[in-house]
Amino acid sequence: MREHTADRTDTPAPAELRGDCGSCFGLCCVALPFARSADFAVDKDAGTPCANLRTDHRCGIHATLRERGFSGCTVYDCFGAGQRVSQVTFGGVDWRGGPPERGRGMFDVFPVVRQLHELLWYLTEALTLPAARPLHADLRRTLDDTERLAGGTPGELAALDVAAHRQRVNVLLLRTSELVRAGARGRKKNRRNADLMGARLRGADLAGADLRGAYLIAADLTGADLRGADLIGADLRDAELTDADLTGAFFLTQPQVNAARGGPGTRLPDSVTRPVHWTAGR
């Protein structure tokens, strides 16, 4: 009988699907709003530059974001949308010093491209899963369509019904999940959209589980078996992953991992990197 892990060609995500702040005009620090909370020390409106954003588009408190009350910034990842909008969609022309409409255009387009790049992440990963081979042709075609949309003009991107495209992709990702988890040993657990906030799941057997959209905020998953689990959209904020095994877990993104808590014994798929704050103190 095969193990719980999803059989896969586990490779890091392409560089173009990872944020490169040095090639971006600080778009996430301007385009996105945030509210004063445990994640952000102050309120900020969409389209307004963060007070900590320097003129070179770098963060003035990057090294001390958590200590200053901006932990939300440390868990965010644009999936490479920032550098694409900055360098490709708008041809490397900065929003500073130009007409206001150019800045507004960049800020409106950025969240759209971010969603498309997140879908590219999932589709790219799905193509590494041998169990999904029957869907590989459809996955490649959908990936190409999504890439074409992400490469659109500012006007095309602003007019795009990204929610409708996301729904079409989701149908394919659901079929992928079913194929991959069908090979998991034992009873496959359906925890889709489950409210597991603060749940005591220490040592739980969640291998091959459907955890799509599950609320795992502050859940104790210490030592839990999450091998081969579908984690798309699961909310892992402050979830305790110390010594948990996520080998072969799929549709797991860097922002999800960044938002969780873990340690040296946490086993992660190669598609994501171990957050610095897991070992640098909390």
C-alpha positions in Angstrom: 0.0 0.0 0.0 1.4 3.4 -0.9 2.2 6.1 1.6 0.0 9.1 2.3 2.3 11.4 0.4 1.2 12.7 -3.0 3.4 11.2 -5.6 4.9 14.1 -7.4 7.9 15.7 -9.1 8.5 18.1 -6.2 10.4 21.2 -7.5 10.5 24.8 -6.3 8.0 27.2 -8.0 9.3 29.2 -10.9 11.0 32.4 -10.0 8.4 34.5 -11.9 5.8 33.2 -9.5 7.7 34.5 -6.5 7.7 38.1 -5.4 10.8 40.1 -6.4 10.6 43.4 -4.5 13.7 44.8 -6.1 11.9 44.7 -9.5 8.6 46.2 -8.2 7.5 49.7 -7.5 6.3 48.9 -4.0 2.8 48.1 -5.3 1.6 46.0 -2.4 2.6 48.9 -0.1 0.4 51.3 -2.1 -2.4 49.5 -3.9 -3.7 47.5 -1.0 -5.6 48.7 2.1 -5.1 47.5 5.6 -6.9 48.1 8.9 -5.4 48.5 12.3 -5.4 45.1 13.9 -3.1 42.4 15.2 -1.6 42.3 11.7 -1.1 46.0 11.1 -0.3 48.9 13.5 -2.3 51.5 11.5 -5.1 52.0 9.0 -4.2 52.6 5.4 -6.5 53.2 2.4 -6.1 51.5 -1.0 -4.0 53.7 -3.3 -2.3 55.5 -0.5 1.5 54.8 0.0 2.4 53.2 3.4 4.2 55.7 5.6 7.1 53.3 5.8 7.6 53.2 2.1 10.8 55.0 1.0 11.3 56.8 -2.3 13.3 53.9 -3.6 10.2 51.6 -3.1 11.9 49.8 -0.2 10.4 49.4 3.2 12.0 51.6 5.8 11.3 49.1 8.7 11.6 45.8 6.8 14.0 44.4 9.4 11.7 45.1 12.3 8.2 44.7 10.8 7.0 42.2 13.3 8.3 44.2 16.3 6.6 47.3 14.9 3.2 45.6 14.6 3.3 44.9 10.8 3.3 41.1 10.9 0.7 41.1 8.1 3.4 42.5 5.7 5.8 39.6 6.6 3.3 36.9 5.5 2.2 38.5 2.2 3.4 37.3 -1.2 2.2 38.7 -4.5 3.2 35.5 -6.5 5.4 37.7 -8.7 2.5 40.0 -9.8 4.3 43.1 -8.5 7.3 42.8 -10.8 5.1 41.8 -13.7 2.8 44.9 -13.4 5.8 47.2 -12.8 8.2 45.9 -15.5 5.9 44.3 -18.1 2.3 45.6 -18.0 3.5 49.2 -17.5 6.9 48.9 -19.2 9.0 49.8 -16.2 7.5 53.3 -15.8 7.1 54.3 -12.2 3.8 55.5 -10.7 5.7 58.3 -8.9 5.9 61.6 -10.7 3.5 60.7 -13.5 -0.1 61.5 -14.1 -2.5 60.3 -11.4 -4.4 58.1 -13.8 -1.2 56.0 -14.4 -0.9 55.3 -10.7 -4.5 54.5 -10.4 -4.3 52.1 -13.3 -1.3 50.2 -11.8 -3.1 50.0 -8.4 -6.3 48.7 -10.1 -4.5 46.1 -12.2 -2.2 44.8 -9.5 -4.8 42.8 -7.5 -6.1 41.2 -10.7 -2.7 40.0 -11.8 -2.0 38.8 -8.3 -5.0 36.5 -8.5 -4.0 35.3 -11.9 -0.5 34.5 -10.7 -1.9 32.6 -7.7 -3.8 30.5 -10.2 -0.6 30.0 -12.2 1.0 28.7 -9.0 -1.7 26.1 -8.5 -1.8 25.0 -12.2 2.0 24.8 -12.3 2.0 22.6 -9.2 -0.8 20.4 -10.6 1.3 19.6 -13.6 3.9 18.1 -11.2 1.4 15.6 -9.8 1.6 12.3 -11.7 -1.7 11.1 -10.4 -3.3 14.0 -12.2 -1.9 12.9 -15.6 -5.3 12.3 -17.1 -5.9 16.1 -16.7 -2.5 17.3 -17.7 -3.6 18.4 -21.2 -6.5 20.4 -19.7 -4.2 21.8 -17.1 -1.6 22.9 -19.6 -4.2 24.5 -21.8 -5.7 26.3 -18.8 -2.3 27.4 -17.6 -1.6 28.9 -21.1 -4.9 30.7 -21.1 -4.2 32.1 -17.6 -0.7 33.2 -18.7 -2.2 34.9 -21.7 -4.7 36.8 -19.5 -2.0 37.9 -17.1 0.0 39.3 -20.1 -2.9 41.5 -21.2 -2.9 45.3 -21.5 -3.9 47.5 -18.6 -7.3 48.0 -20.2 -7.8 44.3 -20.8 -6.8 43.4 -17.2 -9.1 46.1 -15.8 -12.1 44.7 -17.7 -11.3 41.0 -16.9 -13.9 39.1 -14.9 -11.2 37.4 -12.8 -13.8 35.7 -10.5 -15.4 33.9 -13.5 -12.0 32.7 -14.7 -11.0 31.6 -11.1 -14.2 29.5 -11.0 -13.3 27.8 -14.2 -9.9 27.0 -12.9 -11.2 25.8 -9.6 -13.3 23.1 -11.3 -10.2 21.7 -12.8 -8.2 21.9 -9.5 -11.0 20.1 -7.7 -10.8 17.2 -10.2 -7.0 17.3 -9.7 -7.4 17.0 -5.9 -9.8 14.1 -6.2 -7.3 12.1 -8.4 -4.3 12.8 -6.2 -6.1 12.0 -2.9 -7.6 8.9 -4.3 -4.3 7.2 -3.8 -4.1 8.0 -0.1 -4.1 5.1 2.3 -7.1 4.7 4.5 -10.2 6.8 4.8 -9.8 10.2 3.2 -11.2 13.0 5.5 -13.4 15.7 4.2 -12.8 18.9 6.2 -13.6 21.3 3.3 -14.5 24.8 4.7 -14.5 23.3 8.2 -14.4 25.7 11.2 -11.3 24.3 13.0 -10.3 27.6 14.6 -8.3 26.8 17.7 -8.9 23.1 17.3 -6.8 20.7 19.3 -5.4 18.5 16.5 -2.1 17.6 18.0 -0.9 14.4 16.3 -4.0 14.2 14.2 -4.1 11.9 11.2 -5.1 14.3 8.4 -3.1 12.5 5.6 -4.9 12.8 2.3 -7.5 15.1 3.8 -9.6 17.6 1.9 -8.8 20.8 3.9 -9.8 23.2 1.1 -10.9 26.5 2.7 -10.7 25.1 6.2 -10.4 27.7 9.0 -7.3 26.5 10.9 -6.5 29.8 12.6 -4.6 29.1 15.8 -5.2 25.4 15.6 -2.7 23.1 17.3 -1.4 20.8 14.6 1.8 19.9 16.5 3.0 16.6 15.1 0.0 16.2 12.8 0.2 14.0 9.7 -0.8 16.3 6.8 1.0 14.2 4.1 -0.8 14.4 0.8 -3.5 16.8 2.1 -5.2 19.4 -0.2 -4.6 22.8 1.5 -5.8 25.2 -1.1 -7.3 28.3 0.6 -6.9 26.9 4.1 -6.4 29.6 6.7 -3.3 28.7 8.6 -2.8 32.0 10.5 -1.0 31.2 13.8 -1.6 27.5 13.3 1.0 25.5 15.2 2.9 23.3 12.8 5.8 22.3 15.0 6.9 18.7 14.1 4.0 18.4 11.6 4.6 16.5 8.4 3.4 18.3 5.3 5.4 16.1 2.9 3.5 15.9 -0.3 0.8 18.3 0.8 -0.4 20.2 -2.3 -1.8 23.6 -3.3 0.1 25.0 -0.3 1.4 28.5 -0.8 4.1 30.6 0.7 1.7 33.1 2.3 0.0 30.2 4.1 3.3 28.9 5.5 4.4 32.4 6.4 1.3 32.9 8.4 1.7 29.7 10.4 4.1 28.8 13.2 6.6 26.0 13.0 10.1 24.9 13.8 13.1 22.8 12.7 11.0 19.6 12.9 8.3 20.8 10.5 8.5 19.0 7.2 7.5 21.0 4.2 7.1 20.3 0.5 10.0 21.7 -1.7 7.6 24.2 -3.4 7.7 26.5 -0.3 10.6 27.8 1.8 10.9 27.7 5.6 10.0 31.1 7.0 12.9 33.0 8.7 10.7 33.9 11.7 10.2 30.2 12.5 13.8 30.0 13.7 14.4 33.7 14.5 11.9 33.9 17.3 8.3 34.7 17.4 
